[in-house]
Amino acid sequence: MIISSRMFCARSGAVFFACMFSLLMLGSAMTHAESQIDIYPFADEAEERRYKGLIEEFRCPKCLNTNLAGSDAPIAKDLRGTVYRLQVEEGYSDQQIRDYLRARYGDFVLYDPPFSAQTWYIWLTPVGLGILALALLARLLGRARKQKPVALSDADRGRIAALLEEK
């Protein structure tokens, strides 16, 4: 089989571009995965555990249902830096850090918002729905108990027996 130089160049060019595209995608994936890691120096392991516990406790203001530890949003990175600064450099307690972030971002930043005049419905709605469901269940069971069983005639029993025998 004779391969012309034009055909060879076309094939090698396509292979070259496919390889370059694959390398480019692999490189960008590695850069993206690497960008999510924050490295902060801690005095001991207990302080690092405390930091990790705090960033898992706070919600990312940009992401839906993601904590600061699991978010790669720029605001989450900034807040992780803020938590580190407040904890390590300024010596804030956990409650002081919670209060600091809550003052700036509101109760939304907390996964476990406190019971207050603004958040009562968050806490009481599940309880109210549970009570409503139990009342509805009790009413349906009460109706079912009051109903008398249906008596079948001999003709109905014969049809049921015939249907069961067919199968």
C-alpha positions, 0 to 999 in steps of 0.5 A: 500500500502506498501512503502519500505524503499528504495523507501521512501529514494529515493523519500525523497532524490529527494525532498531534492535535489529539495528543496536545488536546489530551495533555492540555485537558490533563494539565488543566484538571491537575491545576484545578484539583491542586487549587482547592488545597489550602495549606496553613501552618498550625502549632499542633494537631489539636489546633488544626482539628479545631480549624477543620471543625470550624470550616466544616461548620460554616456554610459557603455564602455562594454555594448551595448546601456546601460547607467552607471545607468542601467549596472551591468558590473564591469567597469560601477560600477567603473565609477559610483564610479569615477563620485561620486568621481569627483562630491562629493569629488573633486567638479568637475562641470558636464562639467569637469566630461564629459571632464574627462570621454571623455578624457579617453574613447573617444566620445563613452562614451557620448550618445550625442557626439559633432559635430566634424570632427570625428563624422560628419557622425553620425549627417549628415547621418540621414539628408542625408537619410531623404533628399534622401527619400523625393526626391525619394518620390517626384519622384514617386509621380511625375511619378504617376501624369503623368500617364494617368488612364487606361481605362477598356473595357466593357468586363473587367468591366463585368469580374470585376462585375462577380468576385465581385458578386461571393464573 
